[in-house]
Every structure is written in structure tokens, then in C-alpha cells.
Amino acid sequence: MEEIINQKPCAVQKIETSQGFSVSYKEHILYSKYNPGKNIITLVEKLQLLPGTIILCCSPLLGYGLAELLQKLPENCLAILCEAEQTLYDFSETEGCLKTTDGRVLKIPPEKLSELPIEIYNLAKCGLYKRVIRLDFSAGIQFNYDFYNRLFSACSESLMTFWKNRITLTKFGRRYSKNLFENLHYLTKTKPVTDFFGNIDKPIIVFGAGESTQDLINRLLSRYSPYNGKLPFYILCADTALQPLLKNGIRPDGVFIEEAQSVIMKAFIGTLKASDKTRIFAGLSSLPNLVHKAGVENTSFFFTEYAEGSFFNSLKQKAFMPPANLPFGSVGLTAVYYALKFRKNEDIPVYVAGLDFSYSIGLTHTKGALAHILRLIQANRIAPPENYAAAYGLGTEKISGKKGHLVITTPTLKSYAGMFQSYFSGTKNLFDAGESGIDLGLPKVNIDSLVTDTHCNDVEVKEAEDNSNSFEKEISDFLTGERGALEELRNLLTGKTGLKGNELLSEIEKLAAPREYLYLHFADGCQFSSSQSFLNRIRTEIDFFLKIL
């Protein structure tokens, strides 16, 4: 009897050609039938690479072109092999085409590709990588074409985000740290922000300073008659939205501030007296002068993690520290983040307005906001109060906003909108009450749909436990410890200890490296360096921070 052998057809097949092997998969030939490696090798040879480049090698398959790529890599470059199709990845593994001991190559399995943007952000922390490019090594990309596009965009955005943060820290990092140490002196005299967590049992409205703020104000005033400046909502706002609310007779319950520069004081001109019962929710790295003006008893602090590092990780563990939150970039996002924590439960609705992340031609903020007031003050016969230049500046673009209306936005504002959607889209009972701006990915509501309570009484916040004395001692001990460490470091750097050579450098690094606030604002301050130039600059920073401590 003739023996019948049932064979399972191969999902991936190698096809021998006159100049190497090609690959067949799902009825597609993934390399040329005549010269499989020619296209990718030619592309690599023409490639002009700069130092500090991360190359996403999409669907490397048989590895054609990889050796040529590694030969021409300049310094501080990395090749990341990305295969989204599990079958093709298994085939490459079986064939052993991508085995390499070169430390400049990373191989990412399909199930880990979604985590690659985070990995690239972590890689960027060394300060060596500046850009991401993409190379398609085979036609295998066609099976996950959209995924590769999204992956490349996410990786590029991740690296760009790191460098945007670095630029911000270079410009403001020293000020953030200065403000942090100064505000620590007031911390025990303020009401903890945690006293508000889970305590608000009325609907909450969060106002930004976008154009939709005025629209909602008008609709609220037409429906409700404020009692003593109060509406039947718990109202929170961003710093620059305080003036417009007060000018319309609405006294918010809280205003959020993260700005570290004195320019923000203009947003509080004529408001601090009127907002005696408006609580100041301030970031620990925000301008300390606000505490002087508003009163320490009317302030509650939170901590925005403006930088990463050993110092900040250890600081967050201190019992006296308020809760920490990610650096959202926009104070409006911070206000929404804490509004969700303030509500008693998820059944309490939270409405947002004025978080437009866009503007119209001629007007960038709601009427009465700081930007609008400054335009009115500076207007003359030649310069009108309308800010037309903002709509046609470098990087601006027109996009379709809510209800299909065209709005003007910028890359920064778009990134804030994307961050909002990433963090808050899908949150239970979080609604968009704004009529204009970029779609935030939230359910829309109008004024008739707003759920309110039946009273306008102020919210009573529970009293904090009497732990101020112990916290005062902890904070005092912490600041004293920092002063002692900086003085010891100064003695090491000025040669007063008698240590020399490697022993001296080791002691310097032990004290300086975990205190990132001394160097995070350096252009090369991604990580500690023992170079003489770096140490000279740290020596200067020690005197600056000792005066504050």
C-alpha cells in the first residue's frame, strides 16, 4: 500500500535565487526574486547618518543590509530590530539571521514593541541619542504597515518629549529647585491637599483660560443666580482663568498654580483680596511670592515631579511631602487630575471648559484673561488689541475642532491635547462642557445637562491632624542635612579635606551625583560627570543653594 504523508504547509518559505535567498509569506515575495539584498543594501549605502541616531530597523527578516549598516554607524548610534509579525519573527529566530554580539543592536520581540517608546525615553536619559529614523528592511512591513507608522511616530515623539523636558529644565530647572526649597519652609503651615481628597460631594467644574470659558460663564449666569459669588458647583480653575471668573461675579473655590516665574503675579492683580475664600493649590516648585500674597493658611501644596533622580525619589518618600503628580506641562491638566481626586466618588460629575488647546484668529484666550488684558493695555493706532500674529506664527496650523469648526493650534498645544486624551479619555463622569477647541475625547454636555446640587454652601474640609510639630522637625532636619552635605561637598571641591586622586573623586561623586538639583539645569546635566568643567559649575551652584537652605 502506498504510504500517504500529510505535511503541514510552511507559513514562511525561503526561496533560493541566483544571488541569495528570498522569502515567501502569505502569497507575497518579501525580497526581490533576482537580487534579494540589493535594495536595502543600496539604501543603507546612500544613508547619511549623524551621531546620536536611533535606527528602527523594521521587519529585518534575513538581516540583509544589517552588516553594512553597522559598518557605517557613527558614534552613539543604536539599531533596534523591530518585527511586528510573530511568524516572521519566529522565522528569523529559527534561521539565526539576526544573531549578533554587537552592543549597538537591540532586538525587540513583537509582544514588547508597544513598550518601545518608553524604552527609548529611558535610553535618551544618557543624553547621547538625539533623533530617531526608520529603515524598512523587507516587504514584511506590509502586514503591519499602520502599526509601524504609529510605532515610529510614538518613538520619535518620546525622544522629542525627553529633549523638550531637558530644554525646559535647562531654562527653569534651577528656579524650580530654588522654589522647592523655599516653599518647604511654608509646608507645615498650610492645609494638606490630601484633606480635599474624596471630600467634594457636589458637581465640579474645571475652567481653563481658553475661549470656551466665556461661553460657559455666559450660559451659567443665564441659568443660575450666583449667591455670594457662588454657583451650585465646586469650581476650580487654572491660574490665568481666575480674573475672568471674578470679573463675571463668580468666585472659584480653588485656583491651581504651577508657574515658577514672577510673570504669573500679573494674573493675580486685583484678585487676591477678592479671592480670600479661594484656596490656592500651588505646586511646590511654583513662585513662593504667591504664598506671601495669598497667605500661608489659604494655600495647599502638591508636588509636580519636574525632574527624575535619586534626590527626588528619596524626597517623595518623606512623610512631610504632599502627593506627587506627573509633569503634565499644562496647569489645566493638573487641575483636572486633582479635581478627579477631590470628588467624593466616581458618581460625582466633573465638567471641563476652557481647555481648548487652540484659539481663533485674533483671540488666543478668553476675555479678561492676562493675555487679553495685556493686549488691551498695549493696543494703539498701529497695534490693534487683536492678536493676529499668533494665528500665523511659525509652527501654527489649522485643524478641525469641535463641531467641525477650524481652529488654530501649535505643536505644543496639540501635545497637551494628546496628553489629555491619553490620561483622561474614558474616565467615568468626566465631561467636556466647552463649545470650542480641540476634541478632548470626552462626552459632550450642554448647560441643560449639567447636574447640580440644591444648595450653594461652601464645602467644609476636614481638619488636618495635629502633626505640624513633628513635620517641622522633619523638614528642619532634612534642610539641615542638605546644608551639611553641600558644605562637605564644597570642602571636597576646594581641597580642604586632604583627599586626592580617585579617593577624592569617589567622595565627590557620592555626595554630588544623588543631588541632581545641583546640575539638572546644565546643558550636559542629563547625568553626573566627574569632568573638571562639570565640577567647577557644581562648585558655583553650591553657594547659590546654601544661601537658600
Residue, then its C-alpha position, 0 to 999 in steps of 0.5 A: m500500500e502506498e504510504i500517504i504523508n500529510q505535511k503541514p504547509c510552511a507559513v514562511q518559505k525561503i526561496e533560493t535565487s541566483q544571488g541569495f535567498s528570498v522569502s515567501y509569506k502569505e502569497h507575497i515575495l518579501y525580497s526581490k526574486y533576482n537580487p534579494g539584498k540589493n535594495i536595502i543594501t543600496l539604501v543603507e549605502k546612500l544613508q547619511l547618518l549623524p551621531g546620536t541616531i536611533i535606527l528602527c530597523c523594521s521587519p529585518l527578516l534575513g538581516y540583509g543590509l544589517a552588516e553594512l549598516l553597522q559598518k557605517l554607524p557613527e558614534n552613539c548610534l543604536a539599531i533596534l530590530c523591530e518585527a511586528e509579525q510573530t511568524l516572521y519573527d519566529f522565522s528569523e529566530t529559527e534561521g539565526c539571521l539576526k544573531t549578533t554580539d554587537g552592543r549597538v543592536l537591540k532586538i525587540p520581540p513583537e509582544k514588547l514593541s508597544e513598550l518601545p517608546i518608553e524604552i527609548y525615553n529611558l535610553a535618551k536619559c544618557g543624553l547621547y541619542k538625539r533623533v530617531i529614523r526608520l529603515d524598512f528592511s523587507a516587504g514584511i512591513q506590509f502586514n503591519y504597515d499602520f502599526y509601524n507608522r504609529l510605532f515610529s511616530a510614538c518613538s520619535e515623539s518620546l525622544m522629542t518629549f525627553w529633549k523638550n523636558r531637558i530644554t525646559l529644565t535647562k531654562f527653569g530647572r534651577r528656579y524650580s529647585k530654588n522654589l522647592f526649597e523655599n516653599l518647604h519652609y511654608l509646608t507645615k503651615t498650610k492645609p494638606v491637599t490630601d484633606f480635599f481628597g474624596n471630600i467634594d460631594k457636589p458637581i465640579i467644574v474645571f475652567g481653563a483660560g481658553e475661549s470656551t470659558q466665556d461661553l460657559i460663564n455666559r450660559l451659567l449666569s443665564r441659568y443660575s443666580p450666583y449667591n455670594g459669588k457662588l454657583p451650585f458647583y465646586i469650581l476650580c480653575a487654572d491660574t490665568a482663568l481666575q480674573p475672568l471668573l471674578k470679573n463675571g461675579i463668580r468666585p472659584d473655590g480653588v485656583f491651581i498654580e504651577e508657574a515658577q516665574s514672577v510673570i504669573m503675579k500679573a494674573f493675580i492683580g486685583t484678585l487676591k483680596a477678592s479671592d480670600k475664600t479661594r484656596i490656592f493649590a500651588g505646586l511646590s516648585s511654583l513662585p513662593n511670592l504667591v504664598h506671601k500674597a495669598g497667605v500661608e493658611n489659604t494655600s495647599f501644596f502638591f508636588t509636580e515631579y519636574a525632574e527624575g533622580s535619586f534626590f527626588n525619589s528619596l524626597k517623595q518618600k518623606a512623610f512631610m511631602p504632599p502627593a506627587n503628580l506627573p509633569f503634565g506641562s499644562v496647569g489645566l491638566t493638573a487641575v483636572y487630575y486633582a479635581l478627579k481626586f477631590r470628588k467624593n466618588e466616581d458618581i460625582p460629575v466633573y465638567v471641563a471648559g476652557l481647555d481648548f488647546s487652540y484659539s481663533i484668529g485674533l483671540t488666543h484666550t478668553k476675555g479678561a484673561l492676562a493675555h487679553i488684558l495685556r493686549l488691551i493695555q498695549a493696543n494703539r493706532i498701529a497695534p490693534p488689541e487683536n492678536y493676529a500674529a499668533a494665528y500665523g506664527l511659525g509652527t501654527e496650523k489649522i485643524s478641525g475642532k469641535k463641531g467641525h469648526l477650524v481652529i488654530t493650534t501649535p505643536t505644543l498645544k496639540s501635545y497637551a491635547g494628546m496628553f489629555q486624551s491619553y490620561f483622561s479619555g474614558t474616565k467615568n463622569l468626566f465631561d467636556a462642557g466647552e463649545s470650542g477647541i480641540d476634541l478632548g475625547l470626552p462626552k459632550v454636555n450642554i448647560d441643560s445637562l449639567v447636574t447640580d446640587t440644591h444648595c450653594n454652601d461652601v464645602e467644609v474640609k476636614e481638619a488636618e491632624d495635629n502633626s505640624n510639630s513633628f513635620e517641622k522637625e522633619i523638614s528642619d532636619f532634612l534642610t539641615g542635612e542638605r546644608g551639611a552635605l553641600e558644605e562637605l561637598r564644597n570642602l571636597l571641591t576646594g581641597k580642604t579635606g586632604l583627599k586626592g586622586n580617585e579617593l577624592l573623586s569617589e567622595i565627590e561623586k557620592l555626595a554630588a551625583p544623588r543631588e541632581y538639583l545641583y546640575l539638572h539645569f546644565a546643558d550636559g546635566c542629563q547625568f553626573s560627570s566627574s569632568q573638571s568643567f562639570l565640577n567647577r559649575i557644581r562648585t558655583e551652584i553650591d553657594f547659590f543653594l546654601k544661601i537658600l537652605 
